[in-house]
Amino acid sequence: MSANPKEKVFVIDFGAQYAQLIARRVRECKVYSEIVPYDIPPEEIRSRGASALIFSGGPSSVYQKGAPVPDAGIFKLGLPVLGICYGHQLLARELGGRVEATGIREYGKTGLKVIGDSILFEGVPLEQAVWMSHGDSVVEAPPGFQVTASTGASPVAAMEDLERKFFGVQFHPEVIHTPMGMEVLKNFLFSAADLLPSWTMVSIIEKAVEDIRAQVGNEKIICGLSGGVDSATAAVLVHKAVGDQLTCVFVDHGLLRKGEAEQVEDKFRRHFHMNLIHVKAQDRFLSRLKGVTDPEAKRKIIGEEFIRVFEEVARELKDTHFLVQGTLYPDIIESGTRDAAVIKSHHNVGGLPEDMDFTLVEPLRDLFKDEVRVMGEELGLPEEIVWRQPFPGPGLAIRIIGEVTAEKLDILREADDIVVGEIKRAGLYREIWQSFAVLPDIRSVGVMGDERTYAYPIIVRAVTSEDAMTADWARLPYEVMERISSRIINEVRGVNRVALDISSKPPATIEWE
Ligand code: XMP
Protein backbone atom coordinates (compact mmCIF):
# COMPACT_ATOMS: atom_id res chain seq x y z
CA MET A 1 0.00 0.00 0.00
CA SER A 2 0.97 3.61 -0.15
CA ALA A 3 -0.39 6.04 2.39
CA ASN A 4 -0.97 8.38 -0.54
CA PRO A 5 -1.89 11.45 1.47
CA LYS A 6 -2.59 14.69 -0.35
CA GLU A 7 0.59 16.37 0.85
CA LYS A 8 3.96 14.70 1.11
CA VAL A 9 7.46 15.81 1.77
CA PHE A 10 10.28 13.95 0.05
CA VAL A 11 13.52 13.78 1.97
CA ILE A 12 16.19 13.64 -0.71
CA ASP A 13 18.84 11.37 0.73
CA PHE A 14 22.46 12.34 0.18
CA GLY A 15 23.75 9.54 2.35
CA ALA A 16 22.81 11.15 5.63
CA GLN A 17 22.97 9.50 8.96
CA TYR A 18 19.87 11.54 9.73
CA ALA A 19 17.62 11.11 6.66
CA GLN A 20 15.33 8.82 8.57
CA LEU A 21 15.22 11.16 11.51
CA ILE A 22 14.22 14.05 9.24
CA ALA A 23 11.32 11.98 7.85
CA ARG A 24 10.23 11.09 11.39
CA ARG A 25 10.30 14.71 12.51
CA VAL A 26 8.21 15.80 9.53
CA ARG A 27 5.70 13.07 10.36
CA GLU A 28 5.65 14.27 13.96
CA CYS A 29 4.42 17.56 12.49
CA LYS A 30 1.54 15.53 10.95
CA VAL A 31 2.81 15.79 7.40
CA TYR A 32 3.53 12.56 5.54
CA SER A 33 7.16 12.16 4.56
CA GLU A 34 9.28 9.58 2.82
CA ILE A 35 12.91 9.16 1.89
CA VAL A 36 13.96 9.03 -1.76
CA PRO A 37 17.42 8.60 -3.33
CA TYR A 38 19.19 11.77 -4.47
CA ASP A 39 19.24 10.65 -8.12
CA ILE A 40 15.44 10.37 -8.37
CA PRO A 41 14.35 11.89 -11.71
CA PRO A 42 12.49 15.20 -11.32
CA GLU A 43 9.55 13.81 -13.35
CA GLU A 44 9.15 11.08 -10.78
CA ILE A 45 9.11 13.63 -7.96
CA ARG A 46 6.31 15.37 -9.80
CA SER A 47 4.36 12.23 -10.73
CA ARG A 48 4.52 10.91 -7.19
CA GLY A 49 2.98 14.13 -5.99
CA ALA A 50 5.63 15.63 -3.70
CA SER A 51 4.60 18.95 -2.14
CA ALA A 52 7.97 20.01 -0.74
CA LEU A 53 11.54 18.72 -0.64
CA ILE A 54 14.14 18.50 2.09
CA PHE A 55 17.74 17.92 1.05
CA SER A 56 19.40 15.86 3.75
CA GLY A 57 22.93 16.16 5.02
CA GLY A 58 25.57 13.72 3.88
CA PRO A 59 29.16 12.68 4.45
CA SER A 60 30.55 14.16 1.23
CA SER A 61 32.04 17.52 0.46
CA VAL A 62 30.32 19.27 -2.46
CA TYR A 63 33.74 19.52 -4.11
CA GLN A 64 34.58 15.88 -3.81
CA LYS A 65 34.72 13.92 -7.05
CA GLY A 66 31.61 11.79 -7.31
CA ALA A 67 29.78 13.77 -4.60
CA PRO A 68 26.03 13.19 -4.96
CA VAL A 69 24.28 15.92 -6.96
CA PRO A 70 20.61 15.78 -7.97
CA ASP A 71 19.36 16.44 -11.49
CA ALA A 72 19.30 20.21 -11.99
CA GLY A 73 15.64 19.91 -13.05
CA ILE A 74 14.81 19.45 -9.37
CA PHE A 75 15.09 23.23 -8.91
CA LYS A 76 12.60 23.89 -11.69
CA LEU A 77 9.74 21.88 -10.21
CA GLY A 78 8.42 24.93 -8.39
CA LEU A 79 8.55 23.05 -5.07
CA PRO A 80 9.72 24.57 -1.80
CA VAL A 81 13.14 23.21 -0.79
CA LEU A 82 14.88 23.11 2.56
CA GLY A 83 18.55 22.15 2.42
CA ILE A 84 20.17 20.85 5.59
CA CYS A 85 23.97 20.78 6.10
CA TYR A 86 25.28 19.14 2.89
CA GLY A 87 21.88 19.98 1.37
CA HIS A 88 22.43 23.64 2.30
CA GLN A 89 25.88 23.67 0.70
CA LEU A 90 24.53 21.95 -2.37
CA LEU A 91 21.82 24.60 -2.79
CA ALA A 92 24.47 27.29 -2.46
CA ARG A 93 26.80 25.72 -4.97
CA GLU A 94 24.24 24.64 -7.56
CA LEU A 95 22.49 28.02 -7.56
CA GLY A 96 25.57 30.19 -7.92
CA GLY A 97 26.86 30.81 -4.38
CA ARG A 98 30.27 29.93 -2.95
CA VAL A 99 31.21 27.06 -0.65
CA GLU A 100 34.71 26.77 0.78
CA ALA A 101 36.69 24.48 2.96
CA THR A 102 37.48 27.25 5.45
CA GLY A 103 39.58 24.98 7.58
CA ILE A 104 37.37 25.64 10.59
CA ARG A 105 35.16 22.75 11.52
CA GLU A 106 32.07 23.24 13.63
CA TYR A 107 31.04 20.16 15.49
CA GLY A 108 28.41 19.95 18.23
CA LYS A 109 26.64 22.81 19.97
CA THR A 110 27.24 26.14 18.27
CA GLY A 111 25.83 29.64 18.87
CA LEU A 112 23.66 30.90 15.98
CA LYS A 113 22.69 34.53 15.36
CA VAL A 114 19.58 35.32 13.35
CA ILE A 115 20.00 38.29 11.00
CA GLY A 116 17.03 40.31 9.74
CA ASP A 117 13.55 39.03 8.93
CA SER A 118 13.15 35.38 8.19
CA ILE A 119 10.29 32.96 7.70
CA LEU A 120 12.31 30.03 9.01
CA PHE A 121 13.21 31.75 12.26
CA GLU A 122 9.83 33.33 12.94
CA GLY A 123 9.05 33.09 16.64
CA VAL A 124 12.45 31.73 17.68
CA PRO A 125 15.03 33.66 19.73
CA LEU A 126 17.52 35.75 17.78
CA GLU A 127 20.37 33.92 19.46
CA GLN A 128 20.16 30.20 19.99
CA ALA A 129 22.19 27.03 20.25
CA VAL A 130 22.13 24.73 17.24
CA TRP A 131 23.86 21.46 16.46
CA MET A 132 26.48 21.53 13.72
CA SER A 133 28.64 18.93 12.07
CA HIS A 134 30.53 20.24 9.05
CA GLY A 135 33.90 21.08 7.54
CA ASP A 136 32.96 23.15 4.48
CA SER A 137 31.03 26.41 4.80
CA VAL A 138 28.85 28.53 2.56
CA VAL A 139 30.74 31.82 2.32
CA GLU A 140 28.52 33.56 -0.22
CA ALA A 141 24.80 33.02 -0.76
CA PRO A 142 23.60 32.60 -4.37
CA PRO A 143 21.83 35.46 -6.18
CA GLY A 144 18.25 35.89 -4.96
CA PHE A 145 19.04 34.64 -1.43
CA GLN A 146 19.08 36.62 1.83
CA VAL A 147 21.47 35.54 4.56
CA THR A 148 19.30 34.95 7.63
CA ALA A 149 21.74 33.59 10.21
CA SER A 150 25.44 33.19 10.90
CA THR A 151 27.77 31.55 13.39
CA GLY A 152 31.41 32.17 14.28
CA ALA A 153 32.70 30.01 11.44
CA SER A 154 29.73 30.10 9.04
CA PRO A 155 28.96 33.51 7.58
CA VAL A 156 25.99 31.96 5.76
CA ALA A 157 24.62 29.55 8.38
CA ALA A 158 21.10 30.04 6.98
CA MET A 159 19.70 31.64 3.87
CA GLU A 160 16.38 31.99 2.11
CA ASP A 161 14.99 32.94 -1.27
CA LEU A 162 11.36 33.79 -0.62
CA GLU A 163 10.44 34.06 -4.26
CA ARG A 164 11.48 30.51 -5.16
CA LYS A 165 10.84 29.25 -1.63
CA PHE A 166 14.35 27.86 -1.28
CA PHE A 167 15.83 27.66 2.22
CA GLY A 168 19.13 26.42 3.55
CA VAL A 169 20.45 25.79 7.07
CA GLN A 170 23.93 24.64 7.94
CA PHE A 171 22.81 23.20 11.28
CA HIS A 172 20.67 20.14 11.95
CA PRO A 173 17.11 21.11 12.96
CA GLU A 174 16.11 17.43 13.22
CA VAL A 175 18.33 16.48 16.17
CA ILE A 176 17.24 17.07 19.76
CA HIS A 177 20.45 19.03 20.44
CA THR A 178 18.95 21.86 18.37
CA PRO A 179 16.23 22.94 20.82
CA MET A 180 14.46 25.19 18.29
CA GLY A 181 14.79 22.67 15.49
CA MET A 182 11.15 21.64 15.42
CA GLU A 183 10.07 25.30 15.23
CA VAL A 184 12.32 25.80 12.23
CA LEU A 185 10.92 22.68 10.56
CA LYS A 186 7.34 23.75 11.28
CA ASN A 187 8.03 27.20 9.87
CA PHE A 188 9.29 25.54 6.70
CA LEU A 189 6.34 23.18 6.42
CA PHE A 190 3.49 25.44 7.41
CA SER A 191 4.62 29.03 6.66
CA ALA A 192 7.03 28.58 3.76
CA ALA A 193 5.57 25.53 2.02
CA ASP A 194 1.94 26.21 3.04
CA LEU A 195 1.24 22.61 4.02
CA LEU A 196 -1.39 21.49 6.51
CA PRO A 197 -0.92 19.18 9.50
CA SER A 198 -3.51 16.75 8.15
CA TRP A 199 -1.72 13.39 8.27
CA THR A 200 -3.44 11.94 11.31
CA MET A 201 -3.90 8.35 12.41
CA VAL A 202 -7.58 8.37 11.48
CA SER A 203 -6.75 9.47 7.94
CA ILE A 204 -3.94 6.90 7.71
CA ILE A 205 -6.28 4.10 8.76
CA GLU A 206 -9.01 5.17 6.34
CA LYS A 207 -6.59 5.29 3.47
CA ALA A 208 -5.00 1.94 4.41
CA VAL A 209 -8.41 0.28 4.54
CA GLU A 210 -9.21 1.61 1.06
CA ASP A 211 -5.90 0.38 -0.32
CA ILE A 212 -6.30 -3.09 1.16
CA ARG A 213 -9.80 -3.40 -0.34
CA ALA A 214 -8.46 -2.30 -3.71
CA GLN A 215 -5.61 -4.81 -3.61
CA VAL A 216 -7.47 -7.84 -2.25
CA GLY A 217 -10.92 -7.43 -3.82
CA ASN A 218 -13.10 -10.39 -2.89
CA GLU A 219 -10.21 -12.82 -2.47
CA LYS A 220 -9.33 -14.72 0.67
CA ILE A 221 -6.28 -13.66 2.61
CA ILE A 222 -4.24 -15.07 5.47
CA CYS A 223 -2.17 -13.31 8.08
CA GLY A 224 0.57 -14.83 10.17
CA LEU A 225 0.07 -13.76 13.73
CA SER A 226 3.06 -13.68 16.05
CA GLY A 227 1.55 -11.89 19.01
CA GLY A 228 3.73 -8.85 18.41
CA VAL A 229 2.35 -5.41 17.73
CA ASP A 230 3.13 -5.35 14.00
CA SER A 231 1.34 -8.50 12.95
CA ALA A 232 -1.52 -7.86 15.39
CA THR A 233 -2.06 -4.33 14.05
CA ALA A 234 -1.79 -5.54 10.46
CA ALA A 235 -4.35 -8.28 11.19
CA VAL A 236 -6.86 -5.93 12.80
CA LEU A 237 -6.44 -3.42 10.00
CA VAL A 238 -6.95 -6.04 7.29
CA HIS A 239 -9.92 -7.42 9.21
CA LYS A 240 -11.42 -3.95 9.29
CA ALA A 241 -10.97 -3.77 5.52
CA VAL A 242 -12.11 -7.23 4.38
CA GLY A 243 -13.71 -8.87 7.44
CA ASP A 244 -14.13 -12.62 7.18
CA GLN A 245 -12.11 -12.90 4.00
CA LEU A 246 -9.21 -12.89 6.48
CA THR A 247 -7.97 -15.94 8.37
CA CYS A 248 -5.21 -15.44 10.94
CA VAL A 249 -2.67 -18.19 11.32
CA PHE A 250 -0.71 -18.47 14.52
CA VAL A 251 2.22 -20.80 14.05
CA ASP A 252 3.71 -22.11 17.27
CA HIS A 253 7.18 -23.06 16.06
CA GLY A 254 8.32 -24.00 19.53
CA LEU A 255 10.69 -21.04 19.58
CA LEU A 256 8.35 -18.77 21.53
CA ARG A 257 8.77 -17.34 25.00
CA LYS A 258 7.23 -18.84 28.09
CA GLY A 259 3.43 -18.74 28.07
CA GLU A 260 3.37 -16.83 24.80
CA ALA A 261 1.31 -19.24 22.70
CA GLU A 262 -1.47 -19.37 25.26
CA GLN A 263 -1.49 -15.57 25.64
CA VAL A 264 -1.71 -14.90 21.93
CA GLU A 265 -4.51 -17.38 21.40
CA ASP A 266 -6.42 -16.09 24.40
CA LYS A 267 -6.08 -12.41 23.43
CA PHE A 268 -7.16 -12.95 19.88
CA ARG A 269 -10.00 -15.29 20.52
CA ARG A 270 -11.35 -13.16 23.32
CA HIS A 271 -10.86 -9.64 21.96
CA PHE A 272 -11.29 -10.03 18.25
CA HIS A 273 -13.80 -12.15 16.48
CA MET A 274 -11.58 -13.28 13.70
CA ASN A 275 -11.00 -16.64 12.06
CA LEU A 276 -7.94 -17.99 13.84
CA ILE A 277 -6.04 -21.19 13.15
CA HIS A 278 -3.44 -22.29 15.69
CA VAL A 279 -0.84 -24.55 14.08
CA LYS A 280 1.26 -26.54 16.53
CA ALA A 281 4.44 -27.13 14.61
CA GLN A 282 7.10 -27.45 17.31
CA ASP A 283 8.44 -30.83 16.23
CA ARG A 284 8.55 -29.93 12.61
CA PHE A 285 10.66 -26.80 13.18
CA LEU A 286 12.94 -28.46 15.71
CA SER A 287 13.68 -31.40 13.49
CA ARG A 288 14.56 -29.13 10.58
CA LEU A 289 16.89 -27.16 12.86
CA LYS A 290 18.68 -30.28 14.10
CA GLY A 291 22.44 -29.94 13.73
CA VAL A 292 22.19 -26.44 12.20
CA THR A 293 24.53 -23.88 13.77
CA ASP A 294 24.92 -21.14 11.18
CA PRO A 295 22.72 -18.11 12.03
CA GLU A 296 21.70 -17.36 8.45
CA ALA A 297 20.90 -21.01 7.81
CA LYS A 298 18.66 -21.02 10.88
CA ARG A 299 16.83 -17.92 9.69
CA LYS A 300 16.35 -19.34 6.21
CA ILE A 301 15.03 -22.65 7.50
CA ILE A 302 12.59 -20.95 9.86
CA GLY A 303 11.43 -18.44 7.22
CA GLU A 304 10.91 -21.19 4.71
CA GLU A 305 9.11 -23.46 7.13
CA PHE A 306 6.75 -20.62 8.09
CA ILE A 307 5.80 -20.18 4.47
CA ARG A 308 5.30 -23.91 3.96
CA VAL A 309 2.89 -23.93 6.90
CA PHE A 310 1.05 -20.90 5.48
CA GLU A 311 0.87 -22.57 2.08
CA GLU A 312 -0.62 -25.70 3.60
CA VAL A 313 -3.21 -23.66 5.47
CA ALA A 314 -3.95 -21.70 2.29
CA ARG A 315 -4.44 -24.93 0.34
CA GLU A 316 -6.90 -26.16 2.93
CA LEU A 317 -8.79 -22.88 2.83
CA LYS A 318 -8.69 -23.01 -0.99
CA ASP A 319 -8.11 -20.08 -3.34
CA THR A 320 -6.02 -18.07 -0.92
CA HIS A 321 -3.20 -16.18 -2.57
CA PHE A 322 -2.66 -13.17 -0.38
CA LEU A 323 -0.44 -13.11 2.69
CA VAL A 324 -0.33 -10.18 5.11
CA GLN A 325 3.10 -9.12 6.33
CA GLY A 326 3.79 -6.60 9.07
CA THR A 327 6.71 -5.09 7.15
CA LEU A 328 7.64 -1.64 8.47
CA TYR A 329 9.23 1.37 6.81
CA PRO A 330 12.71 0.77 8.30
CA ASP A 331 12.71 -2.70 6.65
CA ILE A 332 12.00 -1.03 3.35
CA ILE A 333 14.71 1.57 3.88
CA GLU A 334 17.21 -1.09 4.94
CA SER A 335 16.46 -3.20 1.90
CA GLY A 336 17.50 -0.24 -0.25
CA THR A 337 14.61 0.23 -2.61
CA ARG A 338 11.27 1.42 -1.48
CA ASP A 339 9.28 -0.13 -4.28
CA ALA A 340 10.93 -3.52 -4.36
CA ALA A 341 7.95 -5.72 -5.11
CA VAL A 342 9.27 -9.03 -3.90
CA ILE A 343 10.41 -9.96 -0.47
CA LYS A 344 13.75 -9.24 1.11
CA SER A 345 15.21 -11.78 3.44
CA HIS A 346 15.06 -9.73 6.63
CA HIS A 347 11.32 -9.14 6.51
CA ASN A 348 9.13 -10.21 9.30
CA VAL A 349 9.79 -13.88 9.58
CA GLY A 350 13.31 -13.56 8.17
CA GLY A 351 14.52 -15.37 5.08
CA LEU A 352 11.30 -16.00 3.16
CA PRO A 353 11.79 -18.43 0.27
CA GLU A 354 11.76 -17.08 -3.27
CA ASP A 355 9.42 -19.71 -4.63
CA MET A 356 6.45 -18.90 -2.46
CA ASP A 357 2.94 -18.77 -3.79
CA PHE A 358 1.74 -15.58 -2.18
CA THR A 359 1.25 -11.99 -3.12
CA LEU A 360 2.22 -9.91 -0.12
CA VAL A 361 -0.06 -7.34 1.43
CA GLU A 362 2.02 -4.98 3.56
CA PRO A 363 -0.31 -2.39 5.06
CA LEU A 364 2.32 -1.01 7.48
CA ARG A 365 5.13 -0.55 5.00
CA ASP A 366 5.06 3.24 5.26
CA LEU A 367 5.09 3.39 9.05
CA PHE A 368 7.65 3.48 11.83
CA LYS A 369 7.18 1.30 14.89
CA ASP A 370 5.93 4.10 17.11
CA GLU A 371 3.34 4.98 14.45
CA VAL A 372 2.22 1.36 14.35
CA ARG A 373 1.73 1.49 18.11
CA VAL A 374 -0.46 4.57 17.78
CA MET A 375 -2.41 2.81 15.04
CA GLY A 376 -2.79 -0.31 17.19
CA GLU A 377 -4.18 1.79 20.03
CA GLU A 378 -6.54 3.55 17.66
CA LEU A 379 -7.76 0.16 16.41
CA GLY A 380 -8.45 -0.98 19.95
CA LEU A 381 -5.62 -3.46 20.52
CA PRO A 382 -4.99 -4.21 24.19
CA GLU A 383 -2.08 -2.47 25.88
CA GLU A 384 -0.13 -5.71 26.43
CA ILE A 385 0.08 -6.19 22.69
CA VAL A 386 0.63 -2.56 21.70
CA TRP A 387 3.46 -2.11 24.17
CA ARG A 388 4.99 -5.54 23.86
CA GLN A 389 8.71 -5.37 23.23
CA PRO A 390 9.66 -6.50 19.72
CA PHE A 391 10.37 -10.21 19.30
CA PRO A 392 12.00 -11.57 16.14
CA GLY A 393 10.16 -13.96 13.84
CA PRO A 394 12.83 -16.69 14.22
CA GLY A 395 12.24 -16.41 17.95
CA LEU A 396 14.54 -17.99 20.51
CA ALA A 397 16.43 -19.82 17.75
CA ILE A 398 18.54 -16.71 17.12
CA ARG A 399 19.15 -16.25 20.83
CA ILE A 400 20.59 -19.73 21.23
CA ILE A 401 24.09 -19.67 19.80
CA GLY A 402 24.88 -22.92 18.02
CA GLU A 403 22.47 -25.80 17.66
CA VAL A 404 18.91 -25.33 18.91
CA THR A 405 17.77 -28.20 21.11
CA ALA A 406 14.72 -28.78 23.28
CA GLU A 407 16.91 -28.72 26.38
CA LYS A 408 18.47 -25.36 25.49
CA LEU A 409 15.06 -23.92 24.63
CA ASP A 410 13.81 -24.86 28.10
CA ILE A 411 16.78 -23.17 29.77
CA LEU A 412 16.47 -20.02 27.69
CA ARG A 413 12.70 -19.79 28.14
CA GLU A 414 13.00 -19.88 31.92
CA ALA A 415 15.89 -17.38 32.01
CA ASP A 416 14.14 -15.05 29.58
CA ASP A 417 10.98 -15.11 31.66
CA ILE A 418 12.99 -13.96 34.67
CA VAL A 419 14.71 -11.14 32.75
CA VAL A 420 11.44 -9.80 31.36
CA GLY A 421 9.59 -10.35 34.65
CA GLU A 422 12.15 -8.39 36.65
CA ILE A 423 12.25 -5.57 34.10
CA LYS A 424 8.46 -5.32 34.34
CA ARG A 425 8.54 -5.47 38.11
CA ALA A 426 11.01 -2.55 38.15
CA GLY A 427 8.62 -0.52 35.95
CA LEU A 428 11.17 -0.38 33.12
CA TYR A 429 9.43 -2.49 30.49
CA ARG A 430 8.11 0.37 28.35
CA GLU A 431 11.17 2.56 28.40
CA ILE A 432 13.42 -0.31 27.40
CA TRP A 433 13.14 -1.22 23.74
CA GLN A 434 14.00 -4.90 24.20
CA SER A 435 15.19 -6.97 27.13
CA PHE A 436 15.91 -10.66 26.89
CA ALA A 437 18.27 -13.53 27.63
CA VAL A 438 20.80 -15.12 25.27
CA LEU A 439 22.21 -18.62 25.66
CA PRO A 440 25.75 -18.92 24.27
CA ASP A 441 27.38 -22.13 23.22
CA ILE A 442 29.93 -22.24 26.04
CA ARG A 443 30.09 -23.58 29.57
CA SER A 444 32.13 -22.59 32.55
CA VAL A 445 33.08 -23.92 35.95
CA GLY A 446 31.20 -22.92 39.07
CA VAL A 447 30.54 -24.14 42.56
CA MET A 448 27.10 -24.74 44.00
CA GLY A 449 26.83 -26.02 47.53
CA ASP A 450 29.98 -28.08 47.67
CA GLU A 451 29.65 -29.35 44.16
CA ARG A 452 31.60 -28.35 41.13
CA THR A 453 29.34 -27.31 38.26
CA TYR A 454 30.10 -27.06 34.57
CA ALA A 455 27.16 -25.22 33.09
CA TYR A 456 25.96 -22.53 30.68
CA PRO A 457 26.10 -18.80 31.29
CA ILE A 458 23.12 -16.60 30.42
CA ILE A 459 23.80 -13.25 28.79
CA VAL A 460 21.36 -10.48 29.58
CA ARG A 461 20.70 -8.05 26.73
CA ALA A 462 18.67 -4.88 27.34
CA VAL A 463 18.71 -1.95 24.93
CA THR A 464 17.11 1.42 24.49
CA SER A 465 16.23 2.51 20.98
CA GLU A 466 13.82 4.60 18.91
CA ASP A 467 13.45 2.30 15.96
CA ALA A 468 15.98 -0.57 16.23
CA MET A 469 18.20 1.01 13.55
CA THR A 470 20.51 2.16 16.33
CA ALA A 471 20.45 1.13 19.97
CA ASP A 472 22.31 1.66 23.21
CA TRP A 473 22.68 -0.77 26.09
CA ALA A 474 20.26 0.07 28.85
CA ARG A 475 21.77 1.25 32.13
CA LEU A 476 19.81 -1.11 34.37
CA PRO A 477 19.84 -0.31 38.09
CA TYR A 478 22.23 -2.55 40.07
CA GLU A 479 19.39 -3.92 42.19
CA VAL A 480 17.56 -5.07 39.07
CA MET A 481 20.69 -6.72 37.70
CA GLU A 482 21.28 -8.36 41.05
CA ARG A 483 17.78 -9.83 41.18
CA ILE A 484 17.99 -11.06 37.60
CA SER A 485 21.34 -12.68 38.23
CA SER A 486 20.52 -14.38 41.49
CA ARG A 487 17.13 -15.59 40.33
CA ILE A 488 18.48 -17.06 37.11
CA ILE A 489 21.33 -18.86 38.86
CA ASN A 490 19.05 -20.15 41.60
CA GLU A 491 16.01 -21.00 39.56
CA VAL A 492 17.23 -22.14 36.15
CA ARG A 493 18.85 -25.54 36.11
CA GLY A 494 21.88 -25.77 33.87
CA VAL A 495 23.00 -22.16 34.40
CA ASN A 496 25.76 -21.10 36.80
CA ARG A 497 26.70 -17.62 35.61
CA VAL A 498 25.04 -14.43 34.32
CA ALA A 499 26.79 -11.84 32.15
CA LEU A 500 25.61 -8.49 30.81
CA ASP A 501 25.99 -7.36 27.19
CA ILE A 502 27.10 -3.73 27.16
CA SER A 503 27.42 -3.19 23.42
CA SER A 504 25.64 -0.56 21.39
CA LYS A 505 24.30 -0.91 17.84
CA PRO A 506 26.30 -0.25 15.76
CA PRO A 507 28.71 -1.97 15.86
CA ALA A 508 26.86 -4.83 17.58
CA THR A 509 23.32 -5.74 16.58
CA ILE A 510 20.45 -6.11 19.03
CA GLU A 511 20.07 -9.84 18.49
CA TRP A 512 23.10 -12.10 18.79
CA GLU A 513 22.48 -13.85 15.49
P1 XMP B 1 19.20 -6.47 14.91
O1 XMP B 1 19.59 -7.73 15.63
O2 XMP B 1 19.46 -6.53 13.44
O3 XMP B 1 17.63 -6.37 15.07
O4 XMP B 1 19.79 -5.25 15.54
C1 XMP B 1 16.88 -5.20 14.83
C2 XMP B 1 15.47 -5.47 15.26
O5 XMP B 1 14.87 -6.44 14.40
C3 XMP B 1 14.46 -7.58 15.13
N1 XMP B 1 14.77 -8.72 14.28
C4 XMP B 1 13.86 -9.41 13.58
N2 XMP B 1 12.52 -9.28 13.53
N3 XMP B 1 12.43 -11.10 12.05
C5 XMP B 1 11.82 -10.14 12.78
O6 XMP B 1 10.59 -10.07 12.75
C6 XMP B 1 13.76 -11.28 12.03
O7 XMP B 1 14.28 -12.15 11.35
C7 XMP B 1 14.51 -10.38 12.85
N4 XMP B 1 15.84 -10.26 13.11
C8 XMP B 1 15.97 -9.23 13.99
C9 XMP B 1 15.25 -7.53 16.42
O8 XMP B 1 14.59 -8.23 17.47
C10 XMP B 1 15.34 -6.05 16.66
O9 XMP B 1 14.14 -5.54 17.21
Residues whose N, C-alpha, C, O or C-beta is under 5 A from the ligand:
A	BS01	XMP	H346 H347 N348 V349 G350 P390 F391 P392 G393 P394 A468 T509 I510 E511
